[in-house]
Amino acid sequence: MVMKNHQRAFTLIELLIVIAIILILISIALPNFLEAQGRARVARVKGDMKSIATAIEAFRTERGVLLLDFWDDGTKTASERWATKFGKVGRNPMGEYRFFEESYYPLTSPARYLIKVPYDLWNDPKRQVGFSGSEIGLGYIYFDNDPGFPGWDFAINRFFPGDPLQVSSQTKPLGEGEFAILSVGPDGFIGVSKDGKQRGMAYTPTNGTFSNGDMVYRSSGAQD
């Protein structure tokens, strides 16, 4: 006597129901996963900026100067600081900086205030973030109101701030001797005030983890 093995296959409707359930579960889980990933990035960026700021303060305490930002490069004063205070580490700033991370190179050698330069997790060097096309990179953006650069550079007949209206953080100008570190934030773009004079418009997670605005660390601890 031959025994028949009866195997029941899924019907098309049953398969569609299973697929629909899986898609529903994915639609519920994926936003939560992305939100958690976004919050982790925000926390990491805050930690990175604090570590960089600590290194900058140690550097300033030891060498008596701040770093050079994108408004300082291309000047004789910057080149002199590079030669006398930075040990000629990195690009000679008499030629203009291009990559955001170049400002931090003096923190890595010969004294290691930083083991390596952290990269902004929200940044993309292939995308314009709000500066000119020649200013890109993976690094956090450093800028300051450095009393060593009071304004006009007569050697090349150009203006470099100094001027806190041009070197600003969030909605308040930087005070003299204050520096700021900026992440482009989840929107990947540097906010600019309506008058075009201030950069670094405030990001707040209360508007949503992936809302507009920039994450800014100010050395004074000032909040806007």
MIZAVEX-541602 format. One line per 4 residues: number of its first residue (from 1); for each residue x negated, y negated, z negated of N, C-alpha, C. Coordinates in Angstrom, 2 decimals. Example, Ala and Ser with C-alpha at 12.3 -4.5 7.8 and 13.67 -1.06 7.14 Angstrom:
2
1> -13.19/5.69/-7.80/-12.30/4.50/-7.80/-13.20/3.30/-7.80  -12.85/2.25/-7.08/-13.67/1.06/-7.14/-12.90/-0.03/-7.87 $
! end
This chain:
224
1> -0.85/1.19/0.00/0.00/0.00/0.00/-0.89/-1.25/0.00  -0.66/-2.14/0.90/-1.48/-3.35/1.03/-0.84/-4.48/0.23  -1.66/-5.08/-0.68/-1.18/-6.21/-1.48/-1.52/-7.51/-0.73  -0.50/-8.32/-0.61/-0.72/-9.61/0.07/-1.05/-10.69/-0.95 $
5> -2.08/-11.47/-0.64/-2.50/-12.56/-1.52/-1.82/-13.84/-1.04  -0.80/-14.24/-1.78/-0.06/-15.44/-1.39/-0.72/-16.68/-2.00  -1.27/-17.55/-1.18/-1.87/-18.81/-1.64/-1.05/-19.98/-1.12  -0.66/-20.82/-2.07/0.19/-21.94/-1.70/-0.68/-23.17/-1.44 $
9> -0.61/-23.74/-0.28/-1.39/-24.94/0.06/-0.60/-26.19/-0.32  -1.37/-27.31/-0.50/-0.72/-28.59/-0.76/0.03/-29.04/0.49  1.18/-29.60/0.27/1.91/-30.20/1.39/1.36/-31.59/1.65  1.68/-32.14/2.81/1.23/-33.47/3.17/1.73/-34.52/2.18 $
13> 2.94/-34.38/1.74/3.49/-35.34/0.78/2.73/-35.30/-0.54  2.42/-34.09/-0.99/1.68/-33.95/-2.25/0.30/-34.58/-2.13  -0.37/-34.38/-1.00/-1.69/-34.99/-0.79/-1.59/-36.51/-0.79  -0.56/-37.05/-0.15/-0.38/-38.50/-0.12/-0.13/-39.05/-1.53 $
17> 0.61/-38.31/-2.33/0.87/-38.74/-3.71/-0.43/-38.77/-4.51  -1.25/-37.74/-4.35/-2.54/-37.69/-5.06/-3.44/-38.86/-4.65  -3.50/-39.12/-3.33/-4.32/-40.23/-2.83/-3.80/-41.56/-3.38  -2.48/-41.71/-3.41/-1.89/-42.95/-3.93/-2.25/-43.16/-5.39 $
21> -2.21/-42.08/-6.19/-2.57/-42.17/-7.61/-4.03/-42.58/-7.77  -4.90/-41.96/-6.96/-6.33/-42.31/-7.02/-6.56/-43.78/-6.69  -5.88/-44.27/-5.65/-6.03/-45.67/-5.24/-5.53/-46.62/-6.33  -4.45/-46.23/-6.99/-3.92/-47.06/-8.09/-4.94/-47.13/-9.23 $
25> -5.52/-45.98/-9.57/-6.53/-45.96/-10.64/-7.74/-46.81/-10.28  -8.17/-46.73/-9.01/-9.30/-47.54/-8.57/-8.97/-49.02/-8.65  -7.76/-49.38/-8.24/-7.36/-50.80/-8.26/-7.32/-51.35/-9.68  -7.08/-50.47/-10.66/-7.08/-50.89/-12.06/-8.51/-50.96/-12.61 $
29> -9.31/-49.96/-12.29/-10.64/-49.84/-12.88/-11.66/-50.79/-12.25  -11.58/-51.00/-10.93/-12.61/-51.78/-10.23/-12.69/-53.23/-10.72  -11.58/-53.95/-10.85/-11.69/-55.32/-11.37/-12.31/-55.38/-12.77  -11.96/-54.40/-13.62/-12.54/-54.37/-14.96/-14.04/-54.12/-14.90 $
33> -14.44/-53.24/-13.98/-15.88/-52.96/-13.81/-16.62/-54.20/-13.33  -16.06/-54.89/-12.32/-16.71/-56.08/-11.78/-16.76/-57.20/-12.83  -15.70/-57.31/-13.62/-15.68/-58.32/-14.68/-16.76/-58.03/-15.72  -16.89/-56.78/-16.11/-17.93/-56.40/-17.08/-19.31/-56.65/-16.50 $
37> -19.49/-56.34/-15.22/-20.77/-56.58/-14.54/-21.09/-58.07/-14.50  -20.06/-58.89/-14.23/-20.25/-60.34/-14.21/-20.63/-60.88/-15.57  -19.97/-60.42/-16.62/-20.30/-60.88/-17.97/-21.72/-60.49/-18.36  -22.14/-59.30/-17.92/-23.51/-58.85/-18.19/-24.52/-59.76/-17.49 $
41> -24.21/-60.17/-16.27/-25.10/-61.08/-15.54/-25.20/-62.44/-16.25  -24.06/-62.94/-16.69/-24.05/-64.22/-17.40/-24.93/-64.15/-18.64  -24.80/-63.06/-19.41/-25.62/-62.89/-20.61/-27.10/-62.79/-20.26  -27.41/-62.07/-19.18/-28.81/-61.91/-18.76/-29.40/-63.26/-18.35 $
45> -28.64/-64.04/-17.59/-29.13/-65.35/-17.14/-29.39/-66.27/-18.33  -28.49/-66.28/-19.29/-28.70/-67.10/-20.49/-29.97/-66.69/-21.22  -30.20/-65.38/-21.33/-31.41/-64.90/-21.98/-32.66/-65.28/-21.21  -32.61/-65.17/-19.89/-33.76/-65.54/-19.05/-34.12/-67.01/-19.23 $
49> -33.10/-67.88/-19.18/-33.37/-69.30/-19.26/-33.95/-69.67/-20.63  -33.47/-69.02/-21.67/-34.02/-69.29/-23.01/-35.48/-68.84/-23.10  -35.79/-67.69/-22.49/-37.18/-67.21/-22.49/-38.10/-68.16/-21.73  -37.63/-68.64/-20.59/-38.42/-69.59/-19.81/-38.64/-70.87/-20.60 $
53> -37.58/-71.36/-21.24/-37.69/-72.60/-22.02/-38.69/-72.46/-23.15  -38.68/-71.30/-23.81/-39.65/-71.05/-24.89/-41.08/-71.10/-24.35  -41.28/-70.50/-23.16/-42.61/-70.51/-22.54/-43.03/-71.93/-22.16  -42.09/-72.73/-21.65/-42.40/-74.11/-21.26/-42.81/-74.93/-22.49 $
57> -42.09/-74.73/-23.59/-42.42/-75.47/-24.81/-43.79/-75.08/-25.34  -44.13/-73.79/-25.26/-45.47/-73.35/-25.69/-46.54/-73.96/-24.79  -46.25/-73.99/-23.48/-47.17/-74.59/-22.52/-47.35/-76.08/-22.81  -46.26/-76.78/-23.07/-46.33/-78.22/-23.34/-47.11/-78.48/-24.64 $
61> -46.89/-77.64/-25.65/-47.59/-77.82/-26.92/-49.10/-77.66/-26.74  -49.49/-76.70/-25.92/-50.92/-76.41/-25.74/-51.60/-77.38/-24.78  -50.90/-77.77/-23.71/-51.56/-78.56/-22.66/-51.09/-80.00/-22.59  -50.04/-80.32/-23.31/-49.62/-81.72/-23.41/-48.87/-82.26/-22.22 $
65> -48.41/-81.38/-21.31/-47.67/-81.84/-20.13/-46.52/-80.88/-19.84  -45.58/-81.36/-19.08/-44.51/-80.52/-18.56/-44.92/-79.88/-17.23  -44.09/-79.01/-16.73/-44.32/-78.44/-15.40/-44.02/-79.50/-14.34  -44.18/-79.12/-13.09/-43.86/-80.01/-11.98/-42.60/-79.51/-11.30 $
69> -41.67/-80.43/-11.05/-40.46/-80.02/-10.35/-40.51/-80.49/-8.90  -39.42/-80.30/-8.17/-39.41/-80.58/-6.74/-39.46/-82.08/-6.44  -39.22/-82.91/-7.46/-39.32/-84.35/-7.26/-40.73/-84.86/-7.51  -41.57/-84.01/-8.13/-42.94/-84.40/-8.45/-43.92/-84.02/-7.35 $
73> -43.60/-82.98/-6.59/-44.57/-82.50/-5.61/-44.79/-83.53/-4.52  -45.86/-83.34/-3.79/-46.20/-84.29/-2.74/-46.82/-85.57/-3.24  -47.19/-85.63/-4.53/-47.75/-86.84/-5.11/-49.18/-86.62/-5.58  -49.93/-87.69/-5.60/-51.30/-87.63/-6.11/-51.32/-87.28/-7.59 $
77> -50.36/-87.81/-8.35/-50.28/-87.53/-9.78/-50.07/-86.05/-10.03  -49.19/-85.43/-9.25/-48.93/-84.00/-9.39/-50.17/-83.18/-9.06  -50.88/-83.57/-8.03/-52.08/-82.85/-7.63/-53.16/-82.94/-8.72  -53.26/-84.09/-9.35/-54.23/-84.26/-10.43/-53.87/-83.38/-11.63 $
81> -52.57/-83.30/-11.94/-52.14/-82.44/-13.05/-52.42/-80.98/-12.73  -52.16/-80.60/-11.50/-52.43/-79.23/-11.05/-53.90/-78.87/-11.24  -54.79/-79.83/-10.93/-56.23/-79.57/-11.01/-56.75/-79.58/-12.45  -56.24/-80.50/-13.26/-56.81/-80.69/-14.60/-56.08/-79.94/-15.71 $
85> -54.77/-79.70/-15.54/-53.98/-79.09/-16.60/-53.50/-77.67/-16.27  -53.35/-77.38/-14.97/-52.79/-76.09/-14.56/-53.85/-75.10/-14.11  -55.11/-75.51/-14.12/-56.16/-74.60/-13.67/-56.05/-74.24/-12.21  -55.43/-75.12/-11.42/-55.23/-74.90/-9.98/-54.46/-73.61/-9.69 $
89> -53.52/-73.29/-10.56/-52.69/-72.09/-10.37/-51.56/-72.42/-9.41  -51.36/-71.57/-8.41/-50.29/-71.77/-7.45/-50.66/-72.77/-6.37  -49.64/-73.20/-5.65/-49.83/-74.12/-4.53/-50.24/-75.51/-5.02  -51.15/-76.15/-4.30/-51.48/-77.54/-4.60/-50.23/-78.38/-4.32 $
93> -49.67/-79.06/-5.34/-48.42/-79.79/-5.13/-48.57/-81.05/-4.29  -49.80/-81.37/-3.87/-49.94/-82.46/-2.91/-49.20/-82.12/-1.62  -49.16/-80.80/-1.32/-48.25/-80.31/-0.29/-46.96/-79.92/-0.97  -45.83/-80.13/-0.37/-44.55/-79.98/-1.06/-44.26/-78.51/-1.40 $
97> -43.69/-78.31/-2.59/-43.20/-76.98/-2.96/-42.06/-76.57/-2.03  -41.93/-75.26/-1.86/-40.81/-74.76/-1.06/-39.91/-73.83/-1.86  -40.52/-72.96/-2.66/-39.75/-71.95/-3.38/-39.54/-72.38/-4.83  -38.34/-72.19/-5.34/-38.01/-72.63/-6.68/-38.96/-72.06/-7.73 $
101> -39.39/-70.82/-7.53/-40.23/-70.18/-8.53/-41.64/-70.76/-8.62  -42.04/-71.56/-7.64/-43.39/-72.13/-7.66/-43.62/-73.03/-8.87  -42.58/-73.65/-9.36/-42.74/-74.52/-10.54/-43.25/-73.76/-11.75  -42.95/-72.45/-11.81/-43.27/-71.66/-13.00/-44.62/-70.96/-12.95 $
105> -45.31/-71.01/-11.83/-46.56/-70.27/-11.71/-47.59/-70.61/-12.80  -47.71/-71.87/-13.23/-48.68/-72.16/-14.29/-48.37/-71.45/-15.62  -47.16/-70.91/-15.77/-46.82/-70.20/-17.00/-47.32/-68.76/-17.00  -47.80/-68.29/-15.85/-48.19/-66.88/-15.72/-49.69/-66.65/-15.69 $
109> -50.49/-67.71/-15.51/-51.93/-67.54/-15.38/-52.63/-68.90/-15.61  -53.82/-68.89/-16.22/-54.54/-67.74/-16.80/-53.96/-67.29/-18.13  -53.33/-68.22/-18.90/-52.62/-67.82/-20.11/-51.22/-67.35/-19.72  -50.78/-66.24/-20.31/-49.50/-65.65/-19.92/-48.42/-66.08/-20.91 $
113> -47.86/-67.23/-20.63/-46.69/-67.66/-21.40/-45.47/-66.84/-20.98  -45.47/-66.40/-19.74/-44.48/-65.46/-19.21/-45.22/-64.29/-18.56  -44.72/-63.08/-18.77/-45.33/-61.92/-18.10/-45.08/-62.00/-16.60  -43.85/-62.38/-16.25/-43.51/-62.60/-14.85/-42.38/-63.62/-14.80 $
117> -42.21/-64.24/-13.64/-41.18/-65.25/-13.47/-39.82/-64.56/-13.27  -38.85/-64.79/-14.17/-37.53/-64.18/-13.97/-36.83/-64.76/-12.75  -36.01/-63.95/-12.12/-35.24/-64.40/-10.96/-33.79/-64.61/-11.34  -33.19/-65.62/-10.74/-31.79/-65.93/-10.95/-30.92/-64.86/-10.30 $
121> -30.16/-64.14/-11.10/-29.35/-63.03/-10.59/-28.23/-63.49/-9.66  -27.88/-64.78/-9.72/-26.82/-65.30/-8.86/-27.36/-65.90/-7.56  -28.68/-66.03/-7.46/-29.26/-66.74/-6.33/-29.50/-65.80/-5.15  -29.51/-66.37/-3.98/-29.78/-65.62/-2.75/-30.66/-66.50/-1.87 $
125> -31.93/-66.12/-1.66/-32.84/-66.98/-0.91/-32.45/-67.16/0.55  -31.52/-66.35/1.05/-31.08/-66.48/2.44/-29.97/-67.52/2.59  -29.48/-68.01/1.45/-28.32/-68.90/1.47/-28.71/-70.28/0.94  -28.19/-71.32/1.55/-28.41/-72.67/1.05/-27.62/-72.86/-0.24 $
129> -28.28/-73.34/-1.27/-27.62/-73.47/-2.57/-27.34/-74.92/-2.95  -27.70/-75.85/-2.05/-27.40/-77.24/-2.35/-28.57/-78.19/-2.19  -29.75/-77.65/-1.87/-30.90/-78.48/-1.55/-31.12/-78.46/-0.04  -32.24/-78.99/0.39/-32.53/-78.98/1.82/-32.91/-77.57/2.27 $
133> -32.95/-77.38/3.57/-33.24/-76.07/4.13/-34.63/-75.57/3.80  -35.54/-76.46/3.43/-36.92/-76.06/3.11/-37.09/-75.73/1.63  -36.02/-75.82/0.84/-36.10/-75.55/-0.59/-35.19/-74.38/-0.94  -35.83/-73.22/-1.11/-35.09/-71.98/-1.33/-35.82/-71.17/-2.37 $
137> -35.36/-69.95/-2.61/-36.08/-69.05/-3.48/-35.17/-68.26/-4.38  -35.79/-67.38/-5.15/-35.06/-66.53/-6.09/-35.07/-67.10/-7.50  -35.96/-68.03/-7.78/-36.16/-68.48/-9.14/-35.06/-69.41/-9.63  -35.00/-69.55/-10.96/-34.17/-70.59/-11.56/-34.76/-71.95/-11.17 $
141> -33.92/-72.95/-11.13/-34.36/-74.27/-10.67/-34.75/-75.11/-11.87  -35.98/-75.57/-11.86/-36.51/-76.38/-12.97/-36.51/-77.85/-12.58  -36.06/-78.71/-13.49/-36.20/-80.14/-13.26/-36.28/-80.85/-14.60  -36.87/-82.03/-14.60/-37.12/-82.74/-15.84/-37.09/-84.25/-15.63 $
145> -37.10/-84.96/-16.73/-37.28/-86.40/-16.72/-38.64/-86.64/-17.37  -39.66/-86.55/-16.55/-41.04/-86.53/-17.03/-41.59/-87.94/-17.12  -41.98/-88.41/-18.32/-42.55/-89.76/-18.43/-43.85/-89.93/-17.67  -44.47/-88.81/-17.27/-45.69/-88.90/-16.48/-45.44/-89.28/-15.04 $
149> -44.16/-89.34/-14.63/-43.80/-89.73/-13.27/-42.77/-90.86/-13.35  -43.23/-92.08/-13.57/-42.30/-93.18/-13.86/-41.52/-93.69/-12.67  -41.84/-93.29/-11.48/-41.05/-93.79/-10.36/-41.81/-93.80/-9.06  -42.19/-94.95/-8.62/-42.80/-95.10/-7.30/-44.22/-94.57/-7.26 $
153> -44.51/-93.78/-6.24/-45.87/-93.29/-6.02/-46.47/-94.10/-4.88  -47.38/-95.00/-5.22/-47.94/-95.92/-4.24/-48.85/-95.21/-3.23  -49.37/-94.03/-3.61/-50.29/-93.33/-2.70/-49.59/-92.91/-1.42  -48.32/-92.54/-1.53/-47.60/-92.07/-0.34/-46.35/-92.90/-0.07 $
157> -46.16/-93.96/-0.86/-45.08/-94.92/-0.62/-43.69/-94.25/-0.67  -43.49/-93.45/-1.73/-42.21/-92.78/-1.91/-41.78/-92.87/-3.37  -40.47/-92.73/-3.59/-39.92/-92.81/-4.94/-39.71/-91.41/-5.52  -40.19/-91.20/-6.74/-39.97/-89.96/-7.45/-39.52/-90.26/-8.87 $
161> -38.39/-89.73/-9.30/-37.92/-89.96/-10.67/-38.69/-89.10/-11.65  -38.89/-89.40/-12.92/-38.47/-90.59/-13.62/-37.01/-90.93/-13.77  -36.34/-91.36/-12.80/-35.00/-91.91/-12.88/-34.01/-90.82/-13.30  -33.42/-90.93/-14.52/-32.55/-89.86/-15.00/-31.26/-89.73/-14.22 $
165> -30.92/-90.71/-13.38/-29.74/-90.58/-12.54/-29.97/-89.58/-11.42  -31.24/-89.39/-11.05/-31.57/-88.44/-9.99/-31.90/-87.06/-10.57  -32.41/-87.02/-11.79/-32.77/-85.75/-12.41/-31.81/-85.54/-13.56  -30.70/-84.89/-13.28/-29.62/-84.80/-14.24/-29.24/-83.36/-14.49 $
169> -28.51/-83.14/-15.56/-28.04/-81.81/-15.91/-26.57/-81.90/-16.29  -25.77/-81.07/-15.65/-24.34/-81.09/-15.89/-23.82/-82.51/-15.67  -23.22/-83.16/-16.64/-22.68/-84.49/-16.41/-23.42/-85.58/-17.16  -24.47/-85.23/-17.89/-25.26/-86.22/-18.63/-26.68/-86.26/-18.10 $
173> -27.25/-87.44/-17.87/-28.65/-87.53/-17.45/-29.58/-86.95/-18.51  -30.70/-86.45/-18.06/-31.71/-85.96/-18.99/-32.38/-87.14/-19.69  -32.68/-86.97/-20.96/-33.45/-87.97/-21.67/-34.92/-87.87/-21.31  -35.67/-88.91/-21.62/-37.10/-88.90/-21.29/-37.80/-87.76/-22.01 $
177> -38.58/-87.00/-21.25/-39.29/-85.86/-21.80/-38.45/-84.60/-21.89  -37.19/-84.67/-21.48/-36.31/-83.50/-21.52/-36.38/-82.75/-20.20  -36.29/-81.43/-20.27/-36.25/-80.63/-19.06/-35.00/-79.75/-19.07  -34.65/-79.25/-17.91/-33.51/-78.36/-17.79/-33.84/-77.23/-16.82 $
181> -33.19/-76.10/-17.05/-33.32/-74.93/-16.18/-31.93/-74.59/-15.69  -31.79/-74.42/-14.39/-30.47/-74.27/-13.79/-30.36/-72.96/-13.03  -29.26/-72.26/-13.28/-28.85/-71.13/-12.45/-27.69/-71.59/-11.57  -27.68/-71.16/-10.34/-26.61/-71.59/-9.43/-25.25/-71.05/-9.86 $
185> -25.23/-70.08/-10.78/-23.97/-69.58/-11.30/-23.26/-68.64/-10.33  -22.11/-68.09/-10.75/-21.42/-67.09/-9.95/-21.00/-67.57/-8.56  -20.76/-68.88/-8.41/-20.36/-69.37/-7.08/-21.53/-69.51/-6.13  -22.77/-69.39/-6.66/-23.96/-69.40/-5.80/-24.30/-70.74/-5.20 $
189> -23.79/-71.84/-5.77/-24.04/-73.15/-5.18/-24.20/-74.18/-6.29  -25.10/-75.15/-6.08/-25.36/-76.18/-7.07/-24.29/-77.26/-6.97  -23.59/-77.49/-8.06/-22.58/-78.54/-8.07/-23.22/-79.92/-8.06  -22.58/-80.85/-7.37/-23.08/-82.22/-7.28/-21.93/-83.16/-7.62 $
193> -22.23/-84.20/-8.41/-21.19/-85.15/-8.79/-20.69/-85.91/-7.56  -19.54/-86.57/-7.70/-18.93/-87.26/-6.56/-19.82/-88.37/-6.01  -20.59/-89.01/-6.91/-21.48/-90.08/-6.43/-22.78/-89.52/-5.87  -22.97/-88.19/-5.96/-24.16/-87.55/-5.38/-25.42/-87.72/-6.19 $
197> -25.32/-88.29/-7.41/-26.52/-88.59/-8.19/-26.85/-87.55/-9.25  -25.90/-86.66/-9.54/-26.13/-85.68/-10.59/-25.95/-84.27/-10.06  -26.85/-83.39/-10.49/-26.78/-81.99/-10.11/-26.58/-81.14/-11.37  -25.95/-79.99/-11.19/-25.78/-79.10/-12.32/-24.45/-79.29/-13.01 $
201> -23.34/-79.18/-12.28/-22.03/-79.34/-12.88/-21.69/-78.10/-13.70  -21.07/-78.32/-14.86/-20.98/-77.28/-15.89/-20.12/-76.09/-15.47  -20.64/-74.88/-15.76/-19.90/-73.64/-15.63/-19.34/-73.27/-17.00  -18.10/-72.84/-17.04/-17.53/-72.35/-18.29/-16.78/-71.05/-18.03 $
205> -17.11/-69.98/-18.75/-16.45/-68.70/-18.52/-14.97/-68.71/-18.89  -14.53/-69.75/-19.62/-13.10/-69.82/-19.94/-12.26/-70.03/-18.68  -12.91/-70.51/-17.60/-12.22/-70.65/-16.32/-12.25/-69.36/-15.51  -12.89/-68.34/-16.07/-13.05/-67.07/-15.36/-14.53/-66.79/-15.15 $
209> -14.90/-65.53/-15.28/-16.32/-65.17/-15.17/-16.91/-65.59/-13.83  -16.12/-65.55/-12.77/-16.62/-65.85/-11.44/-16.17/-67.22/-10.95  -15.91/-68.14/-11.88/-15.47/-69.48/-11.52/-16.64/-70.35/-11.06  -16.33/-71.52/-10.54/-17.34/-72.43/-10.03/-18.15/-73.04/-11.18 $
213> -19.26/-73.64/-10.80/-20.11/-74.32/-11.78/-21.47/-73.67/-11.90  -22.38/-74.38/-12.56/-23.76/-73.92/-12.71/-24.07/-73.71/-14.18  -24.91/-72.72/-14.45/-25.35/-72.46/-15.81/-26.62/-73.25/-16.06  -26.60/-74.09/-17.09/-27.70/-75.02/-17.33/-28.19/-74.89/-18.77 $
217> -29.50/-74.75/-18.92/-30.14/-74.80/-20.23/-30.87/-76.13/-20.34  -30.56/-76.91/-21.37/-31.23/-78.18/-21.62/-32.16/-78.05/-22.80  -33.36/-78.57/-22.69/-34.35/-78.40/-23.76/-33.91/-79.11/-25.03  -33.10/-80.14/-24.95/-32.63/-80.85/-26.13/-31.50/-80.11/-26.84 $
221> -30.93/-79.12/-26.15/-29.78/-78.43/-26.71/-28.49/-79.21/-26.54  -28.53/-80.35/-25.82/-27.34/-81.18/-25.65/-26.28/-80.43/-24.88  -25.04/-80.66/-25.26/-23.91/-80.05/-24.57/-23.04/-81.16/-23.97  -22.44/-80.88/-22.80/-21.56/-81.86/-22.17/-20.11/-81.58/-22.53 $
! end
